[in-house]
Structure formats: structure tokens, C-alpha cells
Amino acid sequence: MADTIAETVDLLYNIDQDNLTPDQQIALGAAMANLAQAERLEQINERLRTIHQVLNSWAMKVTVDGGR
């Protein structure tokens, strides 16, 4: 997903905004807002993966050590 976000960022920031119609400017603004949301969701997803790994390692330790 990170590659897709990076490619989209490149596309959006390479658009010549001076030649856009008002409707296109609105669409570009909406696309940038959606991109920001996707980036934030990816950050949240990464943190959740890290938390899952920690909890999973704790659970494995409890299973192996018998809760000691």
C-alpha cells in the first residue's frame, strides 16, 4: 500500500493547478484529503501490527513458560 500512496502523492503534486477548472480544483482537494486519510490509516495499521506482535509474543511466552 505504501507504494500506491507514494505514487498517488507524486501524481497529485505534479498536477498543474493553475490550469484547473473550479470543479477540477475541488476534485483535487478532495483527492488530497482522501490521500491524507489513507496515509493516517496506514500509520494506524502499522501501530496495530506492532501491538499485535507484542501481544502475540507475550501470549507465546505465557504458553511456553506456563504463566511464570
C-alpha positions as CSV (number, residue, x, y, z in Angstrom):
1,M,0.0,0.0,0.0
2,A,2.9,2.4,0.7
3,D,4.0,2.3,-2.9
4,T,0.5,3.2,-4.0
5,I,0.3,6.1,-1.7
6,A,3.7,7.3,-2.8
7,E,2.7,7.1,-6.5
8,T,-0.5,8.9,-5.8
9,V,1.3,11.7,-3.9
10,D,3.7,12.1,-6.9
11,L,0.7,12.3,-9.3
12,L,-1.2,14.7,-7.2
13,Y,1.7,17.1,-6.6
14,N,2.7,17.1,-10.2
15,I,-0.7,18.4,-11.4
16,D,-0.5,21.9,-12.8
17,Q,-3.1,23.5,-10.5
18,D,-3.0,26.9,-12.4
19,N,-4.9,25.3,-15.4
20,L,-7.6,23.5,-13.5
21,T,-11.3,24.4,-13.7
22,P,-13.0,25.1,-10.4
23,D,-14.6,21.7,-10.5
24,Q,-11.2,20.1,-11.0
25,Q,-9.7,22.1,-8.2
26,I,-12.5,20.8,-5.9
27,A,-11.8,17.2,-7.1
28,L,-8.1,17.7,-6.5
29,G,-8.7,19.0,-3.0
30,A,-11.0,16.0,-2.2
31,A,-8.3,13.6,-3.6
32,M,-5.7,15.2,-1.4
33,A,-7.9,14.9,1.6
34,N,-8.6,11.2,0.9
35,L,-4.9,10.7,0.4
36,A,-4.2,12.2,3.8
37,Q,-6.8,10.0,5.4
38,A,-5.2,6.9,3.7
39,E,-1.8,7.9,5.0
40,R,-3.2,8.2,8.5
41,L,-5.0,4.9,8.3
42,E,-1.7,3.2,7.1
43,Q,0.1,4.7,10.2
44,I,-2.6,3.4,12.5
45,N,-2.5,0.0,10.8
46,E,1.3,-0.2,11.3
47,R,0.9,0.6,15.0
48,L,-1.8,-2.0,15.4
49,R,0.6,-4.6,13.7
50,T,3.3,-3.7,16.2
51,I,0.9,-4.0,19.1
52,H,-0.3,-7.4,17.8
53,Q,3.2,-8.6,17.6
54,V,4.0,-7.6,21.2
55,L,0.8,-9.2,22.5
56,N,1.4,-12.3,20.4
57,S,4.9,-12.7,21.8
58,W,3.6,-12.2,25.3
59,A,0.9,-14.9,24.7
60,M,3.6,-17.3,23.3
61,K,5.8,-16.6,26.4
62,V,2.9,-17.4,28.8
63,T,2.2,-20.6,26.8
64,V,5.8,-21.7,26.8
65,D,6.6,-20.6,30.4
66,G,3.3,-21.8,31.8
67,G,2.5,-18.3,33.1
68,R,5.6,-18.0,35.2
